[in-house]
């Protein structure tokens, strides 16, 4: 969806958010300018071949970096500025790997200047687009479409008659489940023919909030309740590869954590708990122990309360509080990932007593088990730790969104947002 101008000095400013313009500006400033500057000999003498190779590499890096940034920013709750540097750094890093791998001559001056200018130019483009444009939705009355007025960050205009907006890039939103009369059906058809964006209000609401309504099961983009099975297989292979890479790097830090846990309090280093995971199967999940050992409650209600960690819980140890705040207590779940019980990213698995309780109280709760649970997830970076039913309903809406839009792009967003979550301790108990 392109952003539409609400109130600005010029209606042409909406073009600032379009991909083609941003690519053109980025190429001119971050590729052509440093290439021409070095070629003219203002910085240092470089061979023509080295400059040419560097310009080609910088062009590819700029295009891939900007397209990746825009794709990641398509998910709700994502702040554009936070992903500029990672997106471009990865793109330029890949370009350098290709240059070194192919043993091509390159210009360090061109690539360095291009990267710096690319970061600054992208910041400027996004700042101007965010500053002068805002998403404008034209709402067809009827059904649930009117609820979009309650969403912050957008401007909604109710269409009181069948007159279409002047701009062919306008966004028309209607509740397709509602039985509109013949006149409004013709309006929607005319809007589509003119090239306007015509969206189902349900999809717009999901894209703006990052949640999927849990009053009924929601199909994915392929019209199925099953997630993207092709990506599911690719993700499983990626999980294993990442575990193999991570284990040697994390072995010494994890050994140090184990020693601190043992010195801090009596009890085992590893905490084991039965959780409900992929396809509703029960498995034993591993964590670093962060609480003092306690007896397992015999009563069902007591087990439910025991499974909930409360704020400032007096059972948490000193080192345990740090491990929980930084999420480092989850690292032993690498073993669960290798065993195929978990993934790096996915809905968090719940303790068996809690899961049984939620299934009794919340419709479709078990649908979240359709994919492997994860160490971090879409709900965790938005909401954090929850226990009451109202919060669980909201968490489930985030989980359903993850299942519906299950993709590599969404996993990248979650992975990048997990880093500040670990540093800031968001949602930890």
N, C-alpha and C positions, 0 to 999 in steps of 0.2 A: 504494500500500500504506500503510495506516495503521500507526503504531507501536503496539506492544502493551506494556503495563506488565509489567516483570519483577519488580521488587521496589520497592514504594513504599508510603507510608502509606495510600493509598487506591486501589482499583482504578478509580475514576472518573477518575483523572488521565490516562488514555489519551485522553480526550475533548479534551485540550488541543491535540492535534495535528490536530484535525479542522477542515476548511476553514470550515464554517458558524460554529463558535464563534469562530475567529480573526477572521473577517470582522465578526461582531457586536461583539466587543470593540474591534477597530480602529475601527469606525464610531462607537461610543459615545464613545471617548476622543479620537480624532483629528478627528472631524467634528462630532458633536453638542455636545461640551463647548466647543470654541472658538466655534462658531456661537452657542450660547446665551449665552456670556460676553460676546461683542461685542454681541449683540442687546439684552442687559440694560443696555448702556451702561457697563460697567465699564472698558473700554479707551478707546473713542472713539465718537462718534456716527456711525453708518453707516445708509444708507438700507436699508429692508427688501428692496428688489430686489437691491441689491448683496450683502447677506448671503445671500439665497436663492440667487443665482447661484453664489456662492462655495461654499456648502454642497453644491450639486449637483455642482460641479466637483471638490470635495475628495472627495465620495463616489465618483465615478467613478475618480478617481486612486488612492484607497485600494484599491478593489476590483481594478482592473487591476494595480496594483503588487504586491499580495499574491498574486494568481493567477499573475502572471508569475514572481514569486519562487519559488513552489511548483513551477511547471512547470520552471524552470531547475534547481532543487534535486533534481529527480527523477533527474538524471544522476549516476552514481557519481563520487566524488572531488571533489564540489562542496561547498565550505564555505558554509553558509547565510549566515553573518555578512558574508562578503565581498561578497555580492550585494544586501544590503538597501538600502544607499544608492543604488547605480546603478539598481535596479529602481524605487524610489519617486521618484527624481529624474527619471527619464525619464517616468514616469506623470504627475507633477505638471507637468513641462515641456509635455507634450502638452496637458494641461488648460488651461494658460495660453495656449498657441497658439490653442486653440479659442475661449477668451474674447476674446483680442485680435482674432482673425479675424472673429468675429461681432459685435465692438464692443459687448460686454456690460458693464454696470456690475459691478464686483467689489470685494470687501473685501480689502485687502492684509493687514490684521490676521488675518482668518480663515484665509486661505491660508497665511500664514507660520506661524502657530501650528499649523495642521493638519499641515503638512509636518514640523515639528519633533516634534510629538507622534506622528505616524505612524511616524517612524524609531525613536523611543524605544520605542513600544509594540510594534513588530514585533521589535525586539531582545529585549524582555522575553518576548514570546510564544515565540519560538524558543528562547531560553535555558531557559525553564521546560520546554518540550517535550523538548529535548535532555537536560536534567538529570534528569528524572524518568521518562522513557520510553525504551524500547529495543526494537528489532525482535525479535519472538519468532516463530520458525518451528517448526511441528509437522511433523516429517519422517516420511513413510511409508517404511518400510524397503524396500530393493530398488533395484537399478540404481545410478546415479551420484548420487542425491539425498544420500547420506551425505557426499559431499565438501563439502557446504555447511558442515559443522562446522569446516572448516579456514579459513573466511573470518572475518576479524576484524570486530568491530563489531556482530555479531548473536548471538543466543542460540538454539540449536537444541535441540529436545526430540524424541527418537525415540519414535514411537508404538509401544508394544509390543503393543497389542491394538486391537480395533476400537471402543473407546470414544472418542467425539469430545470435544474440549474443551468446557467449559461456555459460553464466550463465542461468540456468533454472528459476531463480528468477527475470530475467530482466522484465522490464515494457515496453510493446509495445503499442503505441498509434496510432490510425487511426481515420479518420473521416468516420464513418459508413454510412453517408448520401451520400458520394462521390462514384461515380461509378469507383471503381478500376478495373484494367484489371485482367485477370485470374491468372496471375503469383502472383500478390500481394494478391489475395484472397487465393491462396494456401499457401503463406507465413503465413498469419494470422491463417489459420487452423493448420499448422504445429506448430506454436508457442503455440497455445492453447493446442494441444495434448501433447507437451513437458512439460506442466504445467506452462508456462510463464503467467504473467498477461497481458491480452489484454483488453484495455479500449477504449471506445468511447471518442474522444477528447473533446466533449461537456461536459461530466461528469468530466473529469480531469480539464478542465478550471473552472468549477463551484467549484470543491473542492479546488482549489488553490486561487481563488479570492473571494469566498463567494457571488457571484452574478450569476443571471440567465439571459441569453440573453432575452431582451424584444422585439426583432424583430418579434417573434412569440410566441404563447402560448406554455408552456412547461409542459409536463406531469410529475407526480411524479413517485416514484419507482414502484408503482403498475400500471403504465400505464394509470392513470386517472388524470383528472384536479381537482378532489376533493381531499382535504387534508385527512390525517388520521382521519377518523370519530370516530373510537374507542377512540383514544387519545383525540379528541375534547371533548367527553363526560366526560372522566376522568378529563380533565383540568378544565372543568366548575365546577365540584364538588370540586376540589382542590382550585380553586379561591374563592369559598364561604367559605371553611374552613379557608383559610388564612385570609380572611376579618374578620371573627368572632374572630380569634386570635389577629389580628392587632388592631382592634378598641379600646379595653380597653388599650392597650399599647400606642396608639397614641393620645388618647383623650386629655390628658393634654398638650402635645407639640402642638397639633393643636389648642387648645384653646388659648395658649400663642401667636401663630402666628396670630390668629384672632384679638387679642387685639392690637398687634403691628401694624397690617395693619390699624386698625381703628384709632390709634393714629397718624400714619404717614401721612395719607391723607384722604380727604373726599371721601365718596362713600361706596358702599356695600363691605362686606368682601369677598363674593363669586362672582366670575365672571362666567356668563353663556353664552354659545355660541353654536349655532347649528352646529353640525358636521355630516359628513357622516360616517356611521359605518357598522356594520355587515349586509351583503347582500344588501348594498346600502341604508339601512333605515336611515333616519335623526333622530338624538336624541340630547338632550340638555346635553352638557358636563359641568361639574363643575370644577372650579379651584379657588385657592386663587387669589384674584385680585392683580395684580402686576403693573398695569398701572392706570393713572388718567382717570376717566370716560370721554367719548366723545360721541358725537352724531353719530348715524348710518348714513352713507353716502347714498344718494339716488341713485346716478349713479352707474351702474354695475362695471365699471372700477375702480371707487373710492372705492367701497366695496372690490374689489380684493386687491388694494394697502393697504387699511385699515387693511385687515386680515393678512398682512405680517408684521412681526416684524423685523425691521432693526437693524444693529449693532449700539450700543450706542443710541438707540431710546430715545428721550427726554421725551416720555410719561411714561417711566418706573420710578416707585417710588424708594426711597432709600431701603426700606425693600424688595420691589419687585425685585430689582436687585439680592439680596442675595437669595431670594426664587427661582428665575429662574435659577441661576447658580448652585444651589444644587438640583434642580428639586423638591423641597419641595412644590412648588405651585401646583403640580399634586395630592397631597394627597387626596383632596376631591373627586377624581374620584373613591375612594373606593365605594361611593354610586352608581356610574355608573356600577361598577363591580357587586355589589349585585343585581342591577336591570337587569343584563344580557346584558347590552349594550356594556360592555368592558371587558377586561381581564387584568391581571397584565402584561402580555407580549404579544405583537402582533404589527402589523403595526400601527403607529400613525394615529389617525383620523384627517382628514383635515377639515377646515372650509368649509361651503357649497359653497361660491363663488369660493374659490380656487379649490375645488374638481370639480366643473362644468367646470372651465377653463382647468384644467388638462385633463379631459375626452375629451374635444374638440381637444386638442393638441397632446395627447399621446395615441397611440393604446393600447388597453387592460388595460388601467389604472384601470378600474372598477374591474378587476380580483382580486385586492388586498383586496376587500371587502368580499372575500369568507370566511374569518375567522374574529373573533372578533378583533377589534383594541385593543391596549394595552397602558399601561402607559409608558413602555419601550419596545424597539424592536431591531431587528438585525440591521436595518439602523441607529438607534440612537446611538448605541455603536460604529459604524464604521464611521459615517458621521456627525451626529449632525443636527443642524437646517439648512434648505435650503429653497430657494424660487424660483430661476430662473429655467427655463425649463431644461437646461443641467444638473443641480444638481438634479432636480426631476427625470430625466431619470435614473441617477445613483442610487438614493434612491429607485426607483421602482425596479431596478435590485436586490437590497438587499431584498426588500419586497418579490419579487418572489422567491428568494432563501429560505426565511423563510417558505413560503407556501409550496414549493416543499419538503423541508426536515423537515417539521413540526413534532416535536418530543419532548419528555421530556428532552433528552440530550441537544438539542439546547436551550430549555428554561433555563436549568441550566447554560449553558454558558452565555446566555444573562443576567441572574440574577446576576451572579458573576462579569461580566464585567460592570454592571450598578453601582456597588459600587464605583470603582475608577472614573467612569464617573461623579458621583455625587460629589465626593470629589474634583476632578480637574476642574469641570465645563466645560468639553469638549462639544463643539457645542452649548453652551447656548447663548441666545440673550435676 
